[in-house]
């Protein structure tokens, strides 16, 4: 399921990262790697604040839809 559907506070492993190569590299640089854990901290208008590798990162709804958990 895409990260946008995950419940707030639920820690989930990243299964797949979709999109273009450039997008995947950008997300990988932020810490979104396959097998890594991600937690949705909050959601506002579809955009998410997530915790990944002990950092909080804000990502758009479009980016979050490319991250499968």
Backbone torsions as a table, in degrees:
resi	resn	phi	psi	omega
1	UNK	NA	149.6	178.3
2	UNK	-70.1	154.5	-178.0
3	UNK	-59.2	-27.3	-178.7
4	UNK	-63.5	-20.9	-178.3
5	UNK	-91.0	-15.4	-177.6
6	UNK	-62.7	146.7	179.1
7	UNK	-78.8	149.4	178.2
8	UNK	-63.6	132.8	178.4
9	UNK	89.4	-8.6	-178.4
10	UNK	-87.0	124.0	178.7
11	UNK	-89.8	124.0	-175.5
12	UNK	-131.4	147.6	174.7
13	UNK	-78.8	145.6	177.1
14	UNK	-80.8	123.6	-177.3
15	UNK	-96.5	-37.0	-174.7
16	UNK	-159.0	147.2	174.5
17	UNK	-123.6	119.1	-177.3
18	UNK	-96.7	-172.7	178.1
19	UNK	96.7	-174.7	179.9
20	UNK	-71.0	161.3	179.7
21	UNK	-55.1	-41.9	179.9
22	UNK	-60.9	-42.6	178.6
23	UNK	-65.6	-43.7	179.7
24	UNK	-62.9	-40.6	178.5
25	UNK	-65.4	-40.0	178.5
26	UNK	-61.3	-47.3	-180.0
27	UNK	-65.5	-38.1	177.8
28	UNK	-62.2	-38.6	177.6
29	UNK	-63.8	-28.0	177.3
30	UNK	-82.5	-10.1	179.1
31	UNK	111.6	1.2	178.9
32	UNK	-83.3	94.3	179.6
33	UNK	-121.7	149.5	-179.9
34	UNK	-60.1	130.3	-178.3
35	UNK	94.2	-17.5	177.6
36	UNK	-73.8	160.0	-179.5
37	UNK	-99.1	142.2	179.0
38	UNK	-135.2	141.9	178.6
39	UNK	-128.5	130.3	175.6
40	UNK	-79.1	121.0	-179.5
41	UNK	-89.4	-45.6	177.4
42	UNK	-157.8	165.6	-178.1
43	UNK	-136.9	135.8	178.5
44	UNK	-142.3	113.8	-179.1
45	UNK	55.4	33.7	178.6
46	UNK	92.0	-22.4	177.3
47	UNK	-79.6	147.9	-172.7
48	UNK	-120.9	148.5	164.5
49	UNK	-110.7	123.3	-176.1
50	UNK	-125.3	155.4	174.8
51	UNK	-105.3	123.4	178.6
52	UNK	-141.9	127.8	-179.4
53	UNK	51.5	49.7	177.4
54	UNK	60.8	20.2	175.5
55	UNK	-126.5	150.9	174.2
56	UNK	-101.8	132.7	-175.7
57	UNK	-132.3	136.4	174.2
58	UNK	-95.4	129.2	177.7
59	UNK	-132.9	151.4	-179.9
60	UNK	-74.3	163.7	177.6
61	UNK	-59.3	-39.6	-179.2
62	UNK	-63.1	-43.0	177.6
63	UNK	-66.3	-43.2	-178.5
64	UNK	-62.4	-31.9	178.6
65	UNK	-68.3	-20.3	179.5
66	UNK	-85.2	-11.6	-178.8
67	UNK	-99.0	115.0	-179.9
68	UNK	-97.9	132.7	-179.9
69	UNK	-120.1	NA	NA
